[in-house]
């Protein structure tokens, strides 16, 4: 068998794309020690230690506490390593799901912005797929902001997800919109694309879509234009109107104070 090659701390750190100080720190806390130290205190590592170091680095990337890693590694039994690998894989699965959720939320917001970019003054018909919503009943005794804070608190407690990742809005009964009771909301909602944590399903349908830009009085004008379009084209609408805020910073800085997309299903 070939004699094993030893690396200086600098060489071993470079081999693993690390700062040499990381190896020193791991040695100081007895997490990962060199194969040996010479009489001057210089550290030397063996190639056979690489797999262990990469495993430790992987655990740290997943946010696993150092003390927890030390406890598992220093027991050194087969069962402990199997347990650690199982935990490692579960953490990876959780990270994958988290990033997939983040990607879906970004795509949802991107779709809203792309659609609205050149259509702010237009009325259009758009087909939307079925989507799950996380809803919270609107309490008319509270302000809109207080209702929103309640929605955010309930959503986070239920899902652990961050509220602002997803498009959010309010639901209004069609008859209230027709009667110009524009703030008689029934629910606030989050488009969370979650098969488990949802309370309402918005079914696939063509939707009549318009945008309210800027001041509150423009909301009334947008609803009137939507209903006029529906009447002219003999469209039956209902049962809810969905208002979705598009208050992304890119829009606020470029255009106006607020933009709301109004969607009404066509029956």
Secondary structure, 3 states (H helix, E strand, C coil): CCCCCEEEHHHHHHHCCCCHHHHHHHHHCCCCCCCEECCCCCEEEEHHHHHHHHHHHHHHHCCCCHHHHHHHHHHCCHHHHHHHHHHHHHHHHHHHHHHHHHHHHHHHHHHHHHHHHCCCCCCEEEEECCEEEEEEECCCCCCHHHHHHHHHHHHHHHHCCCHHHCCEEEEEEHHHHHCCCCCCEEEEEECCCCCCCCCEEECCEEEEEEEEECCCHHHHHHHHHHHHHHHHCCCCEEEEEEEEECCCHHHHHHCCCCEEEEEEEEC
